[in-house]
Amino acid sequence: MAGRPRLFQRVIHIHVHLRLYEEQDEDLLAAFQRVPRRKLSGFLKVALRSGNALVINPDSLPEDDSLSQESMDAFLH
């Protein structure tokens, strides 16, 4: 059988529903539109590892509904 080799590691599935808004998330929307669907998982892994995702304290994050470009800029700088 051809294709991807079988992995002998436990797989953990994480499903995320992400809401993006046309005007305030244009940069993220453009990034997602560039990525072929079959490469989306790899894209997200690289993005998370190359940013601050591994060191962010979840308690310091604003609630999802309150995020805006201004609050995200202030949070990241």
C-alpha positions in Angstrom: 0.0 0.0 0.0 1.5 3.3 -1.1 1.1 6.6 0.7 2.0 7.9 4.1 3.9 5.5 6.3 2.1 4.2 9.4 3.0 6.0 12.6 3.3 4.1 15.8 2.7 7.0 18.1 -0.5 7.9 19.9 -2.4 10.6 18.0 -4.1 13.4 19.9 -6.9 15.3 18.0 -7.5 18.9 18.8 -10.3 20.6 17.0 -10.5 24.4 17.0 -13.2 26.7 15.8 -11.7 30.1 15.0 -13.8 33.2 14.3 -12.0 35.8 12.1 -13.5 39.2 11.2 -13.1 40.8 7.8 -11.6 44.1 8.8 -9.6 43.4 12.0 -8.3 40.0 10.9 -7.4 40.7 7.3 -3.8 39.6 7.8 -4.8 36.3 9.3 -7.4 35.7 6.6 -4.8 36.3 3.9 -2.4 33.9 5.5 -5.1 31.2 5.7 -6.1 31.7 2.1 -2.5 31.1 0.9 -2.3 27.7 2.5 -3.6 24.7 0.7 -6.1 22.7 2.9 -3.9 19.6 3.0 -1.1 21.7 4.6 -3.2 23.6 7.2 -2.2 21.5 10.1 1.5 21.9 9.3 1.0 25.7 8.8 -0.7 26.0 12.2 2.1 24.0 14.0 4.8 26.1 12.5 2.9 29.3 13.3 2.4 28.3 17.0 6.0 27.2 17.4 7.5 30.3 15.8 5.5 32.7 18.0 5.0 33.0 21.7 2.4 30.3 21.9 4.6 28.0 24.0 5.3 30.6 26.7 2.0 32.5 26.9 0.2 32.3 30.3 -3.4 31.4 29.4 -4.6 33.3 32.5 -3.3 36.5 30.9 -5.4 36.1 27.8 -8.5 38.1 27.1 -11.8 36.3 26.5 -12.2 35.3 22.8 -15.2 37.6 22.3 -13.3 40.6 23.5 -10.4 40.3 21.2 -9.8 43.0 18.6 -6.8 44.0 16.6 -6.1 46.8 19.1 -6.3 44.6 22.2 -4.2 41.9 20.4 -1.5 44.5 19.5 -1.4 45.7 23.1 -1.2 42.2 24.4 1.7 41.1 22.1 3.8 44.3 22.7 
